[in-house]
């Protein structure tokens, strides 16, 4: 009986306690406290298990980084598609107005010519605002709270999301 008790204590100290320590460490890893397990036992098998878990955690971390990079690239592609669409609209309007001016400038009344030039100027400003907004978004800078008129903010958001708004949708800002 004494020998069985001694064997039980020995097994508990050499196997069960290190496994409980590993279990506790894995719980801390799961909550994000740490990313690796510490070697707490001089036993070769427990050390080998700890090393294997640490390798697995490292590999999971690397895969998580790859997934995050991939997600960012997908988001960037979606954003660039929207930006290309947003910039294409004013550029198409500029091109159309310029073609009309070039083809009919001699036969065109001055007031219509002036209207077309005003439209071109407005579309150039619109494209500049889009590019400026993107540059502001891309810059790393210290953010500070500033008061912004709500109407202006809503109109900017509506302008940036216009390509995603169904053509038959009517949006009124009140």
N, C-alpha and C positions, 0 to 999 in steps of 0.2 A: 504494500500500500504506500509505504514511504517512497519507494522507488517510482511508483506511478505518479505520486504527487510531485516529486522532484522533476520527473520528465514533463509533467504538465506545466510546471512553473518555467522550466527551460524553454519549452515550445512557446509558451505565452510571451516570454521575454524576447526570444529570437525571431519569432514569426508574427504573432498576433499584434504585438505592440507596434512594430515597424509598419505593418499593414494598416493599422488604425491611424498612425501618423501620416502615412501616404493618403489615406482617405480624407483626413482633416485638411491636408495640404491641397488636395484636389478640390475640396469644397471652397477653399480660399481662391484657387485658380478660377473656379466657376463663377465666383462673385466679382472677379476682376482685381483682387488685391495683389496678386503676383502672377508672373507668367512662367515660373519654374518651380520645381520641387527641390528642396534641400536634401542632401544625403544625411540621413539621421541614423543610419545603421552601418556597422562595419561588416555585416553579412554580405557576401558576394552576390547572392541571388537577389536580395532586396536592393542592393546598389545597382544591379543590372536592370531590375524592374524600374527603378527611379530614372536611370539613364534613358531607358526606352520611352518612358512617359515624357521626359523632357524633350527628346527628339521629336516625338509626336506633337507636343505643344509648339515646338519651333516650326515644324512643318505646317501646322494649322495656322500659325501666325502669318507665315509667308503666303499661304493660300488666301487668307483673309485680305492681305494687302493687295494681292493680285485681283481679287474680286472687287475691292474698292477702286483700284485703278481702272478696271474694266467698266464699272458703273459710272465713273467720272467721264470716261471716254464716250459712253453711250449718251450721257446727259449733255456733253459738249457737242456731240453730233446733232442731237435734237435741237439744241440752242442755235447752232450754226445754220441749220436748215431754216429755222424761223427767221434768223437774221438775214439770210440770203433772200428769203421771200420778202421781208420788210424793206430791204434795200432795193430789191428789184422793182417794186411798185413805183417809188419816186423816179428811179432811173428810166423806167419805161415811159412815164409821163413826160420827163425832160426830153427824152429822145423823140417822142411823138410831136411835142410842141416845136422842137427845133426843126424837124422835118417839114412841118407845115410852114414854118417861117421861111425856110430855105426855098421851098417849092413855090410859095405864093407871095413872097415879100413885095414884089412889084405891084401886084393887083390888090393887095390887102389894105384896108383902111387903117389909119394910124391907131385908132382906139382898139381894134382887134389885135394889132401887133403888140400894143402895150399890154393888153390882157394876157396874151401868150407869154410875153416876157415876165410878167408878174407871176404867172403860174410856174414858169421855170424857176424863178427865184424862190418861190415858196417851196417847191419840191426839193431844191438844193438845200434849203434850210432844214427841211424835214429829214433828209438823208444825213445832214451834219448832226442833227439831234440824236438820231439813231446811233451813229458812230460814237458820239460823245457819251451817250448813256452806256454803251458797251465798254468804252475806255474807263469810265468811272467805276463800273462794276469790276473790271479786271485789276484795277490798281489796288495794291495793298496799302491801306492808309488807316490812320486812327479815326474811328468813327465817333462822331459827336451828335448829340441830340440837337436838332434844330426844328423850329416850327415851320411847317410847310402847309400852305393852303390846301385843304382837302380836295377841292375841285381840280386844281392843277395836278395833284397826284393821281386822282381817278382818271383824268383825261390822258395822262402819260401811260397809265396801265392799259387803258382801253386801246390806245394807239399801238402799244407793243403787242397786244394780244388780238389785234384785229384779224390777223390771218387765221386764227383759230376760232373766230366767231362765225357761226353759220350766216350765209348771205341774207337769209330771210329774217334774221333776228333784229329786233329793234331795241336799242339800248338808249334810255333817256337818263340824263344825269340831273338830279334835282337836289 
